[in-house]
Amino acid sequence: MQSYSSDALPEESRTSAWNALYSRQLNNVEFTPASGLDFAARLSLGKLGPVQFARMSTNRTNILRTRRHIVPGAPRLYSFLMQARGSSVLSHCGQEAQMTAGDFALCDSAAPHSFTVEDGSTVIMLRVDATTLRKHLPTPEKFCGLHLRKEVGLTSTMSAMVEQLNAQLETGFTSAYDARFAQHLLEMLSMSYAIGFETTPEVSAVLGGRHAEVVRYIEENLRDPELSPASVAKGLRISPRYLRTIFARTGEKVSAYIIRRRLEECAKQIANPSWAGHTLTEIAFAWGFNSAAHFTRTFHEQYGVPPRDYRRNMLP
């Protein structure tokens, strides 16, 4: 197993050097530690058949993957994130998973995400290519960002298995049966998701998969002020009527989803001390709003207070 530590990197450029190292080994992302002065991280990499294991430990930091980090045409990978120690929050595909030890979340490399890990956090990632995963989990996109809690179904059993397998890989374990182990592991993970989220009849499953595609498209283009139900339908080459059908199962209109997600991202930045130097209008316009009055009104409707008061309450 390969191992890396931020301790081996130059102190004056530790965060940027770690970003480069992590991006070379896994995905292009940007680490923003809560404190750049004492940033510490460790990463170990191993392989079990077609499944890559990556164990990461770090102090409080935010790991961001945006559209600029995603290379068009790059191989599509899915990562099962298992919280081994501490806690974290994954924001991905319009979902937010607040994870504690033993929980899982699924992440798609083709879509942006924000992953905030707390001090003392350890996460084990199981990375697998889309073609291999679909043999076991036919529509993985509909599970992305969802929170699979350890107390649900087989999840606690899977958590223990993943930890044990990772520990054995770290000792140098190899076997002629690696590929078969990996197949059983993926099958059990798929079963855990099927039990945890109660798989639906075939027609609903198809709509669920299409809904996930729509959500991913919206998330990728959320900052575009021209984003609308019409542009979503055109971008995905489906009819506006079919788009409404896909979203009808959620009880939320496409336009309402777009506004809600923009407001949620604005609220995160308004409450973040790192963005205290930016005006509310700058934040709103960066997330696709093109009217300060419209932003203020919809924010007030969503959060019960104007954005200025929200910032004052969140940043005393």
HELIX and SHEET records of a PDB file:
HELIX    1   1 SER A    6  ALA A    8  5                                   3    
HELIX    2   2 GLU A   11  SER A   13  5                                   3    
HELIX    3   3 ARG A   14  GLN A   25  1                                  12    
HELIX    4   4 GLY A   36  ASP A   38  5                                   3    
HELIX    5   5 ARG A   67  HIS A   69  5                                   3    
HELIX    6   6 ALA A  130  ARG A  134  1                                   5    
HELIX    7   7 PRO A  140  PHE A  143  5                                   4    
HELIX    8   8 THR A  155  GLU A  170  1                                  16    
HELIX    9   9 ASP A  178  PHE A  197  1                                  20    
HELIX   10  10 GLU A  202  GLU A  220  1                                  19    
HELIX   11  11 PRO A  229  LEU A  236  1                                   8    
HELIX   12  12 PRO A  240  ALA A  248  1                                   9    
HELIX   13  13 VAL A  254  ILE A  270  1                                  17    
HELIX   14  14 PRO A  273  TRP A  275  5                                   3    
HELIX   15  15 LEU A  280  ALA A  286  1                                   7    
HELIX   16  16 ALA A  292  TYR A  303  1                                  12    
HELIX   17  17 PRO A  307  MET A  314  1                                   8    
SHEET    1   A 6 GLN A   2  SER A   5  0                                        
SHEET    2   A 6 ALA A  41  LEU A  48 -1                                        
SHEET    3   A 6 VAL A  51  THR A  58 -1                                        
SHEET    4   A 6 SER A 121  ASP A 129 -1                                        
SHEET    5   A 6 LEU A  77  ARG A  85 -1                                        
SHEET    6   A 6 PHE A 104  ASP A 108 -1                                        
SHEET    1   B 5 GLU A  30  PRO A  33  0                                        
SHEET    2   B 5 THR A  61  ARG A  65 -1                                        
SHEET    3   B 5 HIS A 113  VAL A 117 -1                                        
SHEET    4   B 5 SER A  87  HIS A  92 -1                                        
SHEET    5   B 5 GLN A  95  THR A 100 -1                                        
END                                                                             
